[in-house]
Amino acid sequence: MEVDQNKWKMKFKYVYTRQYVKDCQACYQFYHDILGLEKTFASEIDNNVELTNGLVKLTLLDQDTIERYLGTKTEFSFEQKSDRIALSFQVNDVEQAF
């Protein structure tokens, strides 16, 4: 029996990368000053910043701020997992994609 591979292929596009960091200001300086990414958004309340070079979008999120919001014993906490980077994708229709 043959399986139609195209039936299972989800159509999506890459949107941005989120990076959870300990020192948001130092990371911002690296990506902005050294690599030349331009700031497109910044929040002093959440201590995060979005940067782009026109092709790539990067969001730097302060790890301590995220832990205050989510706690340290959740599925998303850094104590249980070592994830520091998340790739974000977009689909046109979530119901259809799922």
N, C-alpha and C positions, 0 to 999 in steps of 0.2 A: 504494500500500500504506500503510495507516495503522499507526502505531506506538502501542501502548498505553503512554501516559506513566506511568500508575499502576504499571505493572510495574517500572519503574526507579526509582521514588521510594523512597528509604530512609527508614524511620521512625526518628527519633532525637530526643534531647532535649539541650539545652544543659546542661552540667554546671558548668563554671567557666572563668575566664580565667587564664592564667599570664602573668606579666609578668617578664621578665628585666631586672634593674636593677643599676646600678653602686653605688648607695648604698641598701641595703635599709632602714636605719634612717630615713633622710630620707623615703623613699617611704612607709614605715609611718606615720610621723608625719603626712604629708599625708592619706593615706586614712583614718586613724583620727581625728586631731585636727580636720582641716578638713572632711572629708566625712562623718565619723561612723560609718564601718564598724567593726564589733566584731571583735576578734581571736578566732578559734576554734581556732587551732593555731599553735604556734611551735616551731622547732627551732634551738637554738644550734649544734648540730653541723653542720647543713647551711646555717645562716644563711638560713632562709626563714620566711615567716609567711603564714597564711591569714586572710582577713577576709571578713565578710559584712554585708549589711544585711537579711538575710532573704530577699531575692529574687535577689541577685547574689552569687556567690562569687568572690573574687579571691585568687590565690596570688602572692606576691612571692618571686622566687627570685634569689639573689645571683649575678650573672653570673660573677664570679671563681671562685666555688665550682663552678659548673657547668662552667667551662672546666677546672678541676683534675680533675673527674671524667671529662669527655669528651675533653679535649685541645683543641688549637687548630687541628688540621688535619683534623678529621672533617667529615662531612656536616652535623653539628649545630653546628659551631663558629661563633662570631661573626665570625671573620676572613673566612670565605667568604660568609656571608650576613648580612643586617642584621636578621633577624627578632628582635624583642624581645618580641613578644606571640604567644601560642598560645591558640587557642580549643579547649576540650575538649568533646567530645560523647559521648553514651552510646547504645548500641543494646541492645535486649533480647537479640538472638541474633547474634553476630558472623558465624557461618557463613551464616545466612540473609541478613544485610545485605550480605555480600561476594558 
